[in-house]
């Protein structure tokens, strides 16, 4: 009997399922169940503490009349649309600088990449808040360059969002590394052949490097756009939506509604709307893919 | 010709160094400020050199809040990050091995689900998971910060290990099977030892992500004595606390130290992880 069970367990198909069991359980318990439950609660009035009451589409009606919903969506999209292209341009330019492997390049690469590794931490958020404070470093350095007026970077609706954009652009390191590894895969023979044909550096960049990098640019664009739309921690700590909601990110709005105002039903509706919005943005990017991404030249 | 080349490379290094300095300036400022007298940090914010040099900020900062020292906060962070990392690395390696080496019905679908979890970021699950964990009675405990990770829910790690196992020659499995080794034996005796580089990469990323996971800590940890470091740091910025900026900078420096040490010693793994599988740093 024991032997039978043992040999059954050792069958290839059974073993495969046993190996996959952790993921099957995890997928069910920590993704499908919470997502399914929240889909139901998106149609309920629910405060977590009291029982849910089904109210149909009312949460979505509230959403489309919620000024802060549109405001936060606008802020988040602005943040993403500005910071992601800036970040990727920077990443690409710096990657091109480090394309030649010299002894020093490794050290420089590490220095440039360091901010992406620790940029998501609370320590950096706290630091950023102090740097852009009225009495902070940025103003002091500007003073020493002769700028007379003191700017309240975090208190002005025009500048606050830019401190967060700068923080995001500062962390271009991981995109840079992805570009670097893609650059290394472009065969040197392409450049040699084009040099023989009399192509200049600029011509080579626009005719060879850039087209061959488009798949990598696309990949970076998708990844960075998603993380831009979902930015949370840094905004929560540095500005928390202030001043006058000019930096109210979608995630922060969702957090406030759910955990400050105890509208978990509305929060669930906002969460599902966020999944939808992220999906739409990703789908649109994929639709444009054919137009500009090099697919191997078939 | 040679001279022109020298001038160009000098310009190159000056430019690269200048941008590099700008890049690390905020971090340098944080580290240097932590050694300044707390009252003088903002008076001398334009300069990097601490004058006089003092360790007082580290002493006062370490005392923490309401008799809970940063020793406790660091211990909490370490417990959470280490347990979640062990769980995620072990479970991901099991799943990756099963998907890469065993044929069974539904394998393709399962693999597609793994890829799908890579596309569902933790942030969109914030509210859904909170509601669910609240029902399970997990709010206020470390369970939401550790248990889910023990079930290979981070598709990135499964995918990365899956690719790595793909590079291990199948002949090794077959030889072991002929000798009567089961799939579990092959996993434990052949695949796991050969997978060490992939396991290290996954462990490094997992540890860094869990160490910096502010959002989960904010949602699920209620008592100050259970706070991880990232949440404790936030207390420095609360309007109610007396703002000792020197102490704040000192503890900020300590909080990034583990990640910094990993960065220095395991840089190769970090770079490979990002360059080959697009893991976000």
Boltz contact constraints between the chains, C-beta under 6 A:
constraints:
  - contact:
      token1: [A, 10]
      token2: [B, 182]
      max_distance: 6.0
  - contact:
      token1: [A, 12]
      token2: [B, 102]
      max_distance: 6.0
  - contact:
      token1: [A, 12]
      token2: [B, 103]
      max_distance: 6.0
  - contact:
      token1: [A, 13]
      token2: [B, 104]
      max_distance: 6.0
  - contact:
      token1: [A, 15]
      token2: [B, 102]
      max_distance: 6.0
  - contact:
      token1: [A, 15]
      token2: [B, 183]
      max_distance: 6.0
  - contact:
      token1: [A, 16]
      token2: [B, 98]
      max_distance: 6.0
  - contact:
      token1: [A, 16]
      token2: [B, 102]
      max_distance: 6.0
  - contact:
      token1: [A, 16]
      token2: [B, 104]
      max_distance: 6.0
  - contact:
      token1: [A, 17]
      token2: [B, 104]
      max_distance: 6.0
  - contact:
      token1: [A, 19]
      token2: [B, 94]
      max_distance: 6.0
  - contact:
      token1: [A, 19]
      token2: [B, 97]
      max_distance: 6.0
  - contact:
      token1: [A, 19]
      token2: [B, 98]
      max_distance: 6.0
  - contact:
      token1: [A, 20]
      token2: [B, 95]
      max_distance: 6.0
  - contact:
      token1: [A, 20]
      token2: [B, 98]
      max_distance: 6.0
  - contact:
      token1: [A, 20]
      token2: [B, 110]
      max_distance: 6.0
  - contact:
      token1: [A, 22]
      token2: [B, 91]
      max_distance: 6.0
  - contact:
      token1: [A, 22]
      token2: [B, 94]
      max_distance: 6.0
  - contact:
      token1: [A, 22]
      token2: [B, 95]
      max_distance: 6.0
  - contact:
      token1: [A, 22]
      token2: [B, 151]
      max_distance: 6.0
  - contact:
      token1: [A, 22]
      token2: [B, 152]
      max_distance: 6.0
  - contact:
      token1: [A, 23]
      token2: [B, 95]
      max_distance: 6.0
  - contact:
      token1: [A, 23]
      token2: [B, 152]
      max_distance: 6.0
  - contact:
      token1: [A, 25]
      token2: [B, 151]
      max_distance: 6.0
  - contact:
      token1: [A, 26]
      token2: [B, 151]
      max_distance: 6.0
  - contact:
      token1: [A, 26]
      token2: [B, 152]
      max_distance: 6.0
  - contact:
      token1: [A, 26]
      token2: [B, 153]
      max_distance: 6.0
  - contact:
      token1: [A, 27]
      token2: [B, 113]
      max_distance: 6.0
  - contact:
      token1: [A, 30]
      token2: [B, 148]
      max_distance: 6.0
  - contact:
      token1: [A, 30]
      token2: [B, 153]
      max_distance: 6.0
  - contact:
      token1: [A, 34]
      token2: [B, 128]
      max_distance: 6.0
  - contact:
      token1: [A, 34]
      token2: [B, 129]
      max_distance: 6.0
  - contact:
      token1: [A, 34]
      token2: [B, 132]
      max_distance: 6.0
  - contact:
      token1: [A, 35]
      token2: [B, 128]
      max_distance: 6.0
  - contact:
      token1: [A, 37]
      token2: [B, 132]
      max_distance: 6.0
  - contact:
      token1: [A, 38]
      token2: [B, 128]
      max_distance: 6.0
  - contact:
      token1: [A, 38]
      token2: [B, 131]
      max_distance: 6.0
  - contact:
      token1: [A, 48]
      token2: [B, 134]
      max_distance: 6.0
  - contact:
      token1: [A, 108]
      token2: [B, 16]
      max_distance: 6.0
  - contact:
      token1: [A, 108]
      token2: [B, 20]
      max_distance: 6.0
  - contact:
      token1: [A, 111]
      token2: [B, 20]
      max_distance: 6.0
  - contact:
      token1: [A, 111]
      token2: [B, 24]
      max_distance: 6.0
  - contact:
      token1: [A, 112]
      token2: [B, 23]
      max_distance: 6.0
  - contact:
      token1: [A, 116]
      token2: [B, 281]
      max_distance: 6.0
  - contact:
      token1: [A, 117]
      token2: [B, 263]
      max_distance: 6.0
  - contact:
      token1: [A, 117]
      token2: [B, 281]
      max_distance: 6.0
  - contact:
      token1: [A, 118]
      token2: [B, 256]
      max_distance: 6.0
  - contact:
      token1: [A, 118]
      token2: [B, 259]
      max_distance: 6.0
  - contact:
      token1: [A, 120]
      token2: [B, 212]
      max_distance: 6.0
  - contact:
      token1: [A, 121]
      token2: [B, 212]
      max_distance: 6.0
  - contact:
      token1: [A, 121]
      token2: [B, 256]
      max_distance: 6.0
  - contact:
      token1: [A, 122]
      token2: [B, 214]
      max_distance: 6.0
  - contact:
      token1: [A, 122]
      token2: [B, 230]
      max_distance: 6.0
  - contact:
      token1: [A, 122]
      token2: [B, 233]
      max_distance: 6.0
  - contact:
      token1: [A, 122]
      token2: [B, 234]
      max_distance: 6.0
  - contact:
      token1: [A, 123]
      token2: [B, 252]
      max_distance: 6.0
  - contact:
      token1: [A, 123]
      token2: [B, 255]
      max_distance: 6.0
  - contact:
      token1: [A, 123]
      token2: [B, 256]
      max_distance: 6.0
  - contact:
      token1: [A, 126]
      token2: [B, 233]
      max_distance: 6.0
  - contact:
      token1: [A, 126]
      token2: [B, 237]
      max_distance: 6.0
  - contact:
      token1: [A, 126]
      token2: [B, 252]
      max_distance: 6.0
  - contact:
      token1: [A, 127]
      token2: [B, 30]
      max_distance: 6.0
  - contact:
      token1: [A, 135]
      token2: [B, 42]
      max_distance: 6.0
  - contact:
      token1: [A, 137]
      token2: [B, 29]
      max_distance: 6.0
  - contact:
      token1: [A, 137]
      token2: [B, 45]
      max_distance: 6.0
  - contact:
      token1: [A, 140]
      token2: [B, 45]
      max_distance: 6.0
  - contact:
      token1: [A, 140]
      token2: [B, 46]
      max_distance: 6.0
  - contact:
      token1: [A, 141]
      token2: [B, 46]
      max_distance: 6.0
  - contact:
      token1: [A, 144]
      token2: [B, 46]
      max_distance: 6.0
  - contact:
      token1: [A, 174]
      token2: [B, 274]
      max_distance: 6.0
  - contact:
      token1: [A, 174]
      token2: [B, 280]
      max_distance: 6.0
  - contact:
      token1: [A, 174]
      token2: [B, 281]
      max_distance: 6.0
  - contact:
      token1: [A, 177]
      token2: [B, 271]
      max_distance: 6.0
  - contact:
      token1: [A, 177]
      token2: [B, 274]
      max_distance: 6.0
  - contact:
      token1: [A, 177]
      token2: [B, 275]
      max_distance: 6.0
  - contact:
      token1: [A, 181]
      token2: [B, 275]
      max_distance: 6.0
  - contact:
      token1: [A, 230]
      token2: [B, 121]
      max_distance: 6.0
  - contact:
      token1: [A, 230]
      token2: [B, 123]
      max_distance: 6.0
  - contact:
      token1: [A, 232]
      token2: [B, 123]
      max_distance: 6.0
  - contact:
      token1: [A, 233]
      token2: [B, 214]
      max_distance: 6.0
  - contact:
      token1: [A, 251]
      token2: [B, 123]
      max_distance: 6.0
  - contact:
      token1: [A, 258]
      token2: [B, 127]
      max_distance: 6.0
  - contact:
      token1: [A, 264]
      token2: [B, 131]
      max_distance: 6.0
  - contact:
      token1: [A, 267]
      token2: [B, 127]
      max_distance: 6.0
  - contact:
      token1: [A, 268]
      token2: [B, 127]
      max_distance: 6.0
  - contact:
      token1: [A, 271]
      token2: [B, 124]
      max_distance: 6.0
  - contact:
      token1: [A, 271]
      token2: [B, 127]
      max_distance: 6.0
  - contact:
      token1: [A, 271]
      token2: [B, 128]
      max_distance: 6.0
  - contact:
      token1: [A, 274]
      token2: [B, 124]
      max_distance: 6.0
  - contact:
      token1: [A, 275]
      token2: [B, 124]
      max_distance: 6.0
